[in-house]
Amino acid sequence: DRHEHFLSLVHSREQTHDLELAFTAEGRITGLRAKLITDIGAYQRTLAVINSSLAGTSLAGLYDIPNIHVEVVCAATNKSPASPYRGAGAPEACFARERLVDIAARELGVDRAELRGRNLVTPEQMPYDTGLESVEAKVILDSGDFPAALEQALEMVDYPGWAAKQEAARAEGRLLGLGICVYHQLSGTGPFEGAGVRVDPSGQVTVTAGSAPQGQGTATMLAQIVADELQVDHETVKCVFGDTGRIAFGIGTFASRNAVMAGTSVHMASVKVRDKALELAAHLLEADTSDLEYVDGAFRVKGSPQSRRTLAEVAAAAAPGGSRPPGMEPDLESVQYFECMAAPYSFGVHIAEVEVDAGTGQVEVTRYCVVNDAGVIINPLAAEGQIAGGVAQGLGGALMEELVYDAHGQPQSTTFMDYIVPGSLDVPALEIAHMTSPSPLNPLGVKGMGEGGAIGGHTAVANAVADAIEHLGCRVTRTPLKPSTVWELIHASTA
């Protein structure tokens, strides 16, 4: 039952960071030194180490930091095992870094947005090798214009006018805060993914993928890739997942890899199928391949549109016993494996506005803006759904969700009465803008993006709460910022 589930489910996010940044007099970051401790629960599992590894190698973010030293400690406890959860270490590292950047800006007397802008990696530095390497991949930022993304996000919220808005609210006794988060997200990890594309004699196009969807719209996305290449209606494309009888090798769905790895393997297979279909059509039409064009799902002779063969007719000719060129194997099908160890990095800037009730500590997120860059977007609706879902989870981690234990190590939050998750009324409408910097690491130019909302959402909301109450002498260094936690911060500083 639910109680038993809470007692035994895997945990994530419990990390403690001791983080230092070194600055020049001009506000340029020259070094980062960190020690982080991850509670990995009672068992030494590879999946638990992933959180620690990705957190340690995510600490530099999008900033140009020449000197980095990170010590990572995995602490075994009597809790349930730790496991990756949307972002897998990146939300924790992002929170620690972006919180410290805000604190540094306050202490250095520099505007927090200006301090970020001074230190972001520039497009001219791409690809930018951080020198770090996680258990998943080397941390090499492959593409993007980070300063432009920050500038666009600041424009969306009218950042130059924020200080006056905040002061006017304080004069009325209201606590408004604005939080900025600049983050990156590892995506599309290797070493490979496989997919097959087949056109049967009826014209039915079937995709067989080694990965498997988890509700994020993978079937639609892969069907779109095939449909673009073969010029068929994507709604007619059939997708089959996880069937080892159809495709021998596949890795799976994690690390925002489906669009990058499965998408590229499907693209490769589609190109092979189309190339073979072109040769078949040329044979059937007694023409050279250079004299054919592919329009509306049919091959036709240039200047003679009545001389044509549909994709279904070509597939029928490809069947055993059909009319094929000498030496061509039967069937119109291709199975391809995209092999790549270099992982593209998507990125974004999230800015949240909140209002804090000083009397209760309750936090309301009043506005939320996102500038997202995941390379070439295949399905805009699915992409924005991924952002929204991630932001909701990030907001939950920032304000609500906590697995509480008593002094004897007994779990206390074992129902949804005690472990609060965001509802529809807690998540604001999102204002989303997209930038596009195609990744050079795959032919589609795509980057994974499924976890970015959870990374940016957690930190943007936490930084906004901090901005609302720091003038009272409060310093936010942990989440979740539940009403009781915020109330205690406020009243401890004013006591």
C-alpha positions in Angstrom: 0.0 0.0 0.0 1.0 3.7 -0.1 2.5 3.5 3.5 4.7 0.6 2.6 5.7 2.3 -0.6 6.9 5.4 1.2 8.9 3.3 3.6 10.8 1.4 0.9 10.9 3.7 -2.2 14.2 5.0 -3.5 15.3 8.5 -2.4 17.0 11.3 -4.2 18.1 14.9 -3.7 19.6 14.7 -0.2 23.0 16.4 -0.6 25.0 18.9 1.4 27.3 21.3 -0.4 30.2 23.3 1.0 30.9 25.6 -1.9 33.4 28.5 -2.4 33.8 30.9 -5.3 36.9 33.1 -5.8 36.5 36.5 -7.6 38.8 39.1 -9.1 38.2 42.7 -8.1 36.2 43.1 -11.4 33.8 40.3 -10.4 35.2 37.6 -12.6 35.2 34.1 -11.2 38.6 32.6 -11.0 38.0 29.5 -9.0 35.5 27.1 -7.5 36.1 24.7 -4.6 33.5 22.4 -3.3 32.9 19.4 -1.1 29.6 17.6 -1.5 28.1 14.8 0.6 25.3 12.6 -0.8 23.2 10.4 1.3 23.1 7.2 -0.8 21.1 5.1 1.7 21.9 1.6 2.9 23.4 0.1 -0.3 26.3 0.9 -2.6 24.7 0.9 -6.0 25.9 2.3 -9.3 22.6 4.3 -9.6 23.3 6.0 -6.3 26.7 7.1 -7.5 25.3 8.8 -10.6 23.6 11.5 -8.5 26.9 12.3 -6.8 29.0 12.2 -10.0 26.6 14.4 -12.0 26.3 16.9 -9.1 30.0 17.2 -8.8 30.5 17.7 -12.5 27.5 20.1 -12.9 28.7 22.7 -10.3 30.4 25.0 -12.7 27.3 25.3 -14.8 27.5 27.7 -17.8 30.2 29.8 -16.2 33.8 30.2 -17.5 35.7 29.0 -14.4 39.4 28.2 -15.0 40.1 26.5 -11.7 37.8 23.9 -10.2 38.3 21.4 -7.4 35.5 19.2 -6.3 35.5 16.5 -3.6 32.5 14.1 -3.7 31.6 11.9 -0.8 29.0 9.1 -0.9 27.7 8.5 2.6 25.9 5.2 3.4 23.1 5.5 5.9 20.2 3.3 7.2 17.8 4.9 4.8 16.3 3.5 1.6 18.7 3.4 -1.4 19.3 6.6 -3.4 18.5 6.6 -7.1 18.5 9.1 -10.0 15.4 11.3 -10.2 14.7 13.9 -12.9 17.9 15.8 -13.1 20.0 13.3 -11.1 22.3 15.5 -9.1 22.0 18.6 -11.4 19.2 20.3 -9.4 21.2 20.0 -6.2 24.4 21.4 -7.8 22.4 24.1 -9.6 20.8 25.2 -6.3 24.2 25.4 -4.5 25.9 27.3 -7.3 23.1 29.8 -8.1 22.4 30.5 -4.5 26.0 31.3 -3.9 26.2 33.5 -7.0 23.3 35.5 -5.5 25.0 35.7 -2.1 28.2 36.7 -3.7 26.5 39.5 -5.7 25.0 40.9 -2.6 28.3 40.8 -0.7 30.3 42.2 -3.6 27.8 45.0 -4.3 27.2 43.8 -7.9 23.8 43.3 -9.5 23.1 39.5 -9.6 22.2 39.5 -13.3 25.3 41.5 -14.2 27.5 39.2 -12.2 26.1 36.2 -14.1 26.5 37.9 -17.4 30.2 38.7 -16.7 31.1 35.1 -16.2 29.0 33.1 -18.7 30.8 31.2 -21.4 30.6 33.0 -24.7 29.6 31.6 -28.1 33.2 32.2 -29.3 34.4 29.7 -26.7 32.3 26.8 -28.1 32.9 24.0 -27.8 33.9 24.7 -24.2 35.7 21.8 -22.4 35.3 22.2 -18.6 37.8 19.5 -18.0 35.3 17.6 -15.9 34.0 14.1 -16.7 31.1 12.3 -15.0 30.2 8.6 -15.0 28.0 9.5 -18.0 30.1 11.7 -20.2 32.7 14.4 -20.5 31.3 17.9 -19.7 31.9 19.7 -22.9 29.4 22.4 -23.8 28.7 21.9 -27.5 26.7 24.9 -28.6 24.7 27.9 -27.4 24.6 31.6 -26.7 24.3 31.8 -23.0 24.6 35.6 -22.6 21.8 36.1 -25.2 19.5 33.7 -23.3 20.0 35.5 -20.1 19.4 38.9 -21.7 16.1 37.6 -23.3 14.9 36.2 -20.0 15.6 39.5 -18.2 13.7 41.4 -20.9 10.7 39.1 -20.4 10.4 40.1 -16.8 11.3 43.7 -17.2 14.3 43.2 -14.9 15.4 46.9 -15.0 12.0 47.8 -13.4 12.1 45.0 -10.8 13.8 46.9 -8.0 11.2 49.7 -8.0 8.4 47.2 -8.1 9.8 45.3 -5.1 10.3 48.5 -3.1 6.8 49.7 -3.8 5.5 46.3 -2.5 7.6 46.5 0.6 6.2 49.9 1.3 2.7 48.2 1.3 4.0 45.5 3.7 4.2 42.8 0.9 7.3 40.6 0.3 8.0 40.1 -3.4 11.0 38.2 -4.7 12.5 37.4 -8.0 14.8 34.4 -8.6 17.2 33.8 -11.5 18.6 30.5 -12.5 21.0 29.8 -15.3 21.6 26.1 -15.8 22.7 23.4 -18.2 21.5 19.8 -18.6 23.4 16.7 -19.7 21.4 14.8 -22.3 21.6 12.1 -25.0 24.1 9.9 -23.3 25.5 6.9 -25.2 27.0 4.6 -26.0 24.4 3.7 -28.6 20.7 3.3 -29.5 19.1 1.2 -32.2 16.1 1.5 -34.4 14.6 0.0 -37.5 12.4 1.4 -40.2 10.4 -0.8 -42.6 7.9 -0.1 -45.3 5.7 -3.1 -46.1 4.1 -3.7 -49.5 0.9 -2.0 -48.4 2.8 1.2 -47.7 2.6 0.9 -43.9 5.7 2.4 -42.2 6.8 0.8 -39.0 9.4 2.0 -36.6 11.0 -0.5 -34.2 13.1 1.2 -31.4 15.3 -0.2 -28.7 14.3 2.5 -26.3 10.9 2.6 -24.7 8.6 5.6 -23.9 7.6 6.6 -20.4 4.8 9.0 -21.3 6.9 11.8 -22.8 5.6 11.4 -26.4 8.5 9.4 -27.9 6.2 7.6 -30.4 5.0 10.9 -31.8 8.5 12.3 -32.0 10.0 9.3 -33.8 7.0 9.1 -36.1 7.6 12.8 -37.0 11.2 12.1 -37.9 10.3 9.2 -40.2 7.4 11.2 -41.7 9.6 14.1 -42.6 12.1 11.8 -44.4 9.6 9.6 -46.1 6.9 12.2 -46.7 4.1 10.2 -45.1 1.5 11.2 -42.5 3.1 10.8 -39.1 -0.2 9.6 -37.7 0.0 6.5 -39.9 3.4 5.5 -38.7 3.4 2.5 -36.4 5.9 2.5 -33.5 7.0 -0.7 -31.7 9.2 -0.5 -28.6 11.3 -2.8 -26.5 10.7 -6.0 -28.6 14.0 -7.9 -28.8 12.4 -10.2 -31.4 12.4 -7.2 -33.8 15.6 -5.4 -32.8 18.5 -7.1 -31.0 20.1 -4.2 -29.2 18.8 -1.3 -27.2 19.7 0.8 -24.2 16.5 2.4 -22.9 15.0 5.7 -21.7 16.9 7.8 -19.3 19.1 10.9 -19.3 16.9 12.8 -21.7 18.3 10.6 -24.5 15.3 9.5 -26.7 15.3 12.5 -29.1 19.1 12.4 -29.4 19.9 8.7 -29.5 16.7 7.0 -30.6 15.8 9.9 -32.8 19.1 9.9 -34.6 19.0 6.1 -35.2 15.5 6.4 -36.6 16.7 9.2 -38.8 19.6 7.1 -40.1 17.4 4.2 -40.8 14.9 6.4 -42.6 17.6 7.8 -44.8 18.8 4.3 -45.7 15.2 3.3 -46.6 14.7 6.3 -48.7 18.0 5.8 -50.5 17.1 2.2 -51.3 13.6 3.2 -52.4 15.2 5.7 -54.8 17.3 3.0 -56.4 14.2 0.8 -56.7 12.1 3.5 -58.2 14.9 4.3 -60.7 14.9 0.7 -61.7 11.1 0.5 -62.1 10.9 3.8 -64.1 14.0 2.9 -66.1 15.6 6.2 -65.2 18.7 7.4 -63.5 18.4 8.3 -59.8 19.6 11.8 -60.5 16.6 12.2 -62.8 14.0 11.4 -60.0 12.4 13.6 -57.4 10.5 12.6 -54.4 7.2 14.6 -54.0 4.2 13.8 -51.7 5.3 10.3 -51.0 6.0 9.3 -54.6 9.1 9.1 -56.9 8.6 10.7 -60.2 10.7 11.6 -63.2 11.6 15.3 -63.3 9.6 17.1 -65.9 7.3 14.0 -66.4 5.1 13.8 -63.3 2.9 11.1 -64.8 5.9 8.7 -64.7 5.8 7.9 -60.9 5.9 5.2 -58.3 4.4 5.5 -54.9 6.3 4.4 -51.8 3.9 1.4 -51.5 4.6 0.4 -55.1 8.3 0.5 -54.5 8.0 -1.5 -51.3 5.9 -4.1 -53.2 8.7 -4.4 -55.8 11.2 -4.8 -53.0 9.5 -7.9 -51.7 10.9 -11.4 -52.5 9.9 -12.2 -56.0 9.5 -8.5 -56.9 11.3 -6.5 -59.5 14.6 -5.4 -58.0 17.9 -4.4 -59.5 20.5 -7.2 -59.7 22.2 -7.8 -56.3 19.7 -5.8 -54.2 18.5 -7.7 -51.1 14.7 -8.0 -50.7 12.5 -5.9 -48.4 12.4 -2.2 -47.8 13.9 -2.0 -44.3 16.9 -0.7 -42.5 18.2 -1.2 -38.9 20.7 1.4 -37.7 22.6 2.0 -34.5 23.7 5.5 -33.6 26.9 5.2 -31.6 28.1 8.3 -29.7 29.8 9.0 -26.4 29.7 12.8 -26.7 26.6 14.2 -24.9 25.0 17.4 -26.0 24.1 20.0 -23.4 20.8 21.8 -23.5 20.5 24.9 -21.3 18.1 27.6 -20.1 17.3 30.6 -18.0 14.4 30.4 -15.6 13.1 33.4 -13.7 10.4 33.1 -11.0 8.5 35.8 -9.2 7.0 35.0 -5.8 5.1 36.6 -3.0 5.8 35.5 0.6 3.3 35.9 3.4 5.3 37.1 6.4 2.6 36.0 8.8 2.4 32.4 7.7 5.5 31.7 5.6 3.3 30.7 2.7 4.9 31.2 -0.8 2.9 31.9 -3.9 4.6 31.7 -7.3 3.0 34.6 -9.2 4.9 34.5 -12.5 7.3 32.2 -14.2 9.4 32.8 -17.4 11.6 30.4 -19.3 14.1 30.8 -22.1 15.0 27.3 -23.3 17.5 26.0 -25.8 17.3 22.3 -26.7 18.7 22.6 -30.2 16.3 21.8 -32.9 12.8 21.1 -31.5 11.0 18.2 -33.1 7.6 18.6 -31.4 7.0 22.1 -29.8 3.9 21.0 -27.9 5.7 18.1 -26.3 8.7 20.2 -25.6 6.7 22.8 -23.7 4.9 20.0 -21.9 8.3 18.7 -20.7 9.2 22.1 -19.5 5.9 22.5 -17.6 6.1 19.1 -16.0 9.7 19.7 -14.9 9.0 23.1 -13.4 6.1 21.6 -11.4 8.5 19.0 -10.0 11.2 21.6 -9.3 8.6 23.8 -7.6 7.7 20.8 -5.4 11.3 20.3 -4.4 11.8 23.9 -3.6 8.7 24.5 -1.5 7.0 21.2 -0.4 8.6 17.8 -0.8 10.7 16.3 2.0 11.2 12.8 3.3 11.3 13.5 7.1 13.0 11.2 9.7 12.8 11.4 13.4 15.9 11.3 15.7 15.7 7.5 15.8 15.8 7.2 12.0 12.1 6.4 11.6 10.3 7.8 8.5 7.7 10.4 9.4 6.3 11.4 5.9 4.7 8.1 4.9 1.4 9.4 3.3 0.5 12.2 0.9 -1.0 14.0 4.0 2.6 14.4 5.2 4.5 14.5 1.9 3.0 17.3 -0.1 3.3 17.5 -3.9 2.2 20.4 -6.1 -1.3 20.6 -7.3 -2.7 22.5 -10.3 -3.3 25.6 -8.2 0.3 25.7 -7.1 1.9 25.9 -10.6 1.6 29.2 -12.4 1.1 29.7 -16.1 4.5 29.5 -17.8 5.8 32.1 -20.3 8.2 30.1 -22.6 10.6 31.4 -25.2 12.8 29.1 -27.3 16.3 29.7 -28.7 17.8 27.3 -31.2 21.5 26.4 -31.3 21.7 23.1 -33.2 24.0 20.5 -31.6 26.9 19.5 -33.9 27.0 16.1 -32.2 24.1 14.5 -34.2 22.6 15.0 -37.7 19.3 16.2 -36.3 20.9 19.0 -34.2 18.7 18.0 -31.2 19.5 18.1 -27.5 17.6 16.4 -24.8 15.4 18.6 -22.5 13.2 16.4 -20.3 14.9 17.3 -17.1 15.7 21.0 -17.5 12.5 22.2 -15.9 13.2 20.3 -12.7 16.7 21.7 -12.6 15.8 25.3 -13.3 12.5 25.3 -11.4 13.9 24.2 -8.1 16.6 27.0 -8.0 14.6 29.8 -9.6 11.8 29.5 -7.0 14.3 29.1 -4.1 16.2 32.2 -5.2 13.0 34.1 -5.5 12.0 33.3 -1.9 15.5 34.3 -0.8 15.2 37.6 -2.6 11.9 38.3 -0.9 13.3 37.9 2.6 17.0 38.4 2.6 16.7 42.1 3.4 15.2 41.0 6.7 18.5 39.3 7.6 17.5 35.8 6.3 19.9 33.6 4.4 18.4 30.7 2.4 20.8 27.8 2.2 18.5 24.7 2.0 15.2 23.5 0.6 12.3 22.7 0.8 11.2 26.2 1.9 8.0 25.0 3.5 5.8 27.6 5.2 7.1 26.6 8.6 10.7 26.9 7.4 10.2 30.4 5.8 8.3 31.6 8.9 11.1 30.5 11.2 13.7 32.2 9.0 11.7 35.5 9.1 11.0 35.4 12.8 14.6 34.3 13.8 16.0 37.3 11.9 13.5 39.8 13.5 13.6 38.4 17.0 
